[in-house]
Amino acid sequence: MEHTLLLHGAIGSKEQFLLLEEKLVNSFTVHRLNFGGHGGSSFADEKFSINLFASEVIAFLDEKEIDGTNIFGYSMGGYVAMYLAKQHPQRIKKIITLATKFTWDETIAAQEIKMLNADKIEEKLPDFAAALQKRHTPNDWKVVLEKTAAMLAAMGKDNPLKFADYPGIHHPVLLMLGDRDKMVTLDETVEVYKSLPKAQLTVLPNTSHPLELINTDRLASELNSFFH
């Protein structure tokens, strides 16, 4: 069966894909991984970055002796997948991104960093704080947020993927976006879609950004259709 790798988003973990994996195991050899520092995995010695996470994916593929794989990337995971397609095109077959933000500048980064304030999360969203603590234990979830904020600040100053890069990515790519996503704009998604030589675009109805609120049956159906 085709290999399919599921990549989580910022401050997420591979455990968020358990239900999706259950719906895909009869169609694909499914793989999940935690980026360094996420889901209780060890922190790398270097700072969080798209390049670091991409290198962790390559190391994972090497360890599993996988020459080529499909990738489904949620949010930041989709960005990592596209970065891999540019840097390691021979290791990637097809890509699906969902809720992936492609446009980064200092203003956008600052807005997103505000959402990573651990003290405010504890005060206003205690259930979410508890979920993050559980998700990343034994690591300190606040450190995960701090490192993620630093990565976003760096991306705001120098976006690892420029819009000029996309015409050189010749993999089949399906870009998906929820119609109620408040983080990712349709305009930036369409701009990337138009720049990719082999892209498709799907807007999911009644769908916001959080992965937990996305219809898993619909998502599995999209993966089955596009990756086969």
N, C-alpha and C positions, 0 to 999 in steps of 0.2 A: 504493500500500500504506500501511497504518497506520504512523505513526511510533512507534517504541519506543526510549526512552532508558534506558540501563543506568548506574546510579550505584553506585560502589564504596563500601566501608566506610572507617572510620578507618584511617590509615596504609596504605591500599590504593592501587590505581591501576586505570586503565581496561584495562591489559594483562591483568588477571586475567579479563576477560570475552571473550578471543579465542575460546576454544572454544565458549562459549555463543553468541556472535555467529554463528559458522559454522553453528550448528544453527537459527538464526532468520532468516537472510538471505533465504530463499525465501518467508517469510511476512510479513516486516515490513521497513520501512526502518529499519535499526538504527543508533543513535547511541551513542557512548561519549564521556565526557569525564573529564579529571582535575580534581579540585578543586585550587584554588590550592596550590602547594607540593608536591603529590603527583605521583608519576610523572615527576619532572623538570620539571614546569611551574613557572612563576615564582611566588614568594610574593607575595601581596597586601600592601599597605602596612599593613593592619589585622590584628588578631588573628584566629586561627581562630575561627569561630562558625557555628552553623547558619544564621543570617541571611546571613552572608557567602557560604556555599556555595550557599544558595538563590538569592542574587542572581547568582552565577556561572552557575547553570542558566538563569535568565531571559536573561542576556546571550547565552548559547550559543544558545538558542531564537530570540532576535532576530536573531543573526548568520546562522542557517540559515533564517530566515524561516518558522519553524514556529509556527503559531498554537496548536495543541493536540497533545499527545503522551501516549501511555501511558508510565508509568515503572515499571521494576523497580529497586528499591533494596535492596541487601544491607546489613544492619547499619545503620551510620550513614546510608548512602544511602537507606534506607527512611524514616528519621526526616526527612531532608531532603525527601523526596517528600511526606510527610504535612504538613510545614510549608508546602510550596508549595501544597498543596491548600487550606490555610487562608488563606494570604496572597495567592495568585494562582489562585483556583479556575478562572478561565476558560481558563487555559493547560494544564490537566491534564484528561485523559480518564479513564483507569483507572489504578489503582496496585496493584502487588504488592510487599509487603515480605517480606523473609526475614531471620530472626535479628536483628530490630530491637528494641533495648531502649528502652522507653518510660518506665519509671520511673527517675527520677534524684533523688537527694538527696545530701547531703554524705558520708554513710557509703558509699553505693554508688559515688560518684565516687572517693573515696579508695581503695576496693578496686580499681577499674579502673586508676587511676593507677599503682598498684604494679606492674601488668603492663607499664608503659611505661618501666621503668628500663633505660636503654640499657646501663649497665655490667653489670647482671645478665644481660641478654640476650646480651651478648658473651661473658660467662663461662660461662653455662649452656646457651645456645642459639646457638652460633657459626654454624650453617648458616642459622638464621633471620636473624641479624644480617647475614650476607653477602647474603641475599636482599633484605633491606630496603635495603642499600647499593646493590645493583644496581637495585632498583625505583625509587629516588628520585634516582639520579644525574642531573645533576651536583649536586643539592642534598645537604646533609648530612642523612642519615636521622635522626641524633640530634636535629637541630633540629625535624624533623617530629614526632618523639615529644614533645619539649618543648612545642611549640605545641598538640599534641593534648591533652596533659595539662592545660594551662592552660584549654583549652576545656571539658574535662570538669569541672574544678573549678568553672568558672563555671556550667555546667549543673546541678551539684549544689546550687548556691546559688539558682538561678532557672531551673527547667526551661522551655525555650522553648515547649513544648507542654504545656498543662495538660489533665488528663482532662476538664475541662469544655469543652474546645475540640472534642472529637471528635464530639459530636452535631451540630455545625454543618458537618461535612464530609460532603457528600452524594454524593461520587464513589463508584463501585463500587470496593471495596477488597478484596483478598485478602491476609490475613495468614498467613504461613507460618512455621513454627518446627520445628526439628529436635527429635526426642524426647530427644536426648542433649545438648542445648545447655546448657552449664554457666554461661553468661553471662546468658541471657535466660530468664525464668521463664514457665511456661505461664499462671500466674495473671495476670501483668500483660498478657500477650497477649490472654487471654480478656476481661479487663476492657475493653481498647480495642475488641475485637471486639463486645462487647455495647453499647458506646457509639456505634458508627458505624451510621448508618441503613441503609447498603447494603454490609455487610461479609460476607465468607466467611472461614472458618478452615480451614487445612490443617496437620496435623502430619505431618512427613516421618519415616518409620521409619528407625531405625538411622542417624541423622544428627546430627552434632555441629555446633559453631559455625563452624569454619574453612571458608571458601569452597572451598578446594582439595579438601576431603573430601566435598563435596556432589555427588550424582549429577547430572551435567549433562544427561543424557538426560531424567531425570525433571523437572528444572527447566525445560528447554525445552518439555516437554509441558504443564506447568502454565501457562507463559506463552502458548503457542499456544491453549490451551483458554479461558483467562480473557480474553485481550485480543481474541479474535475474536467 
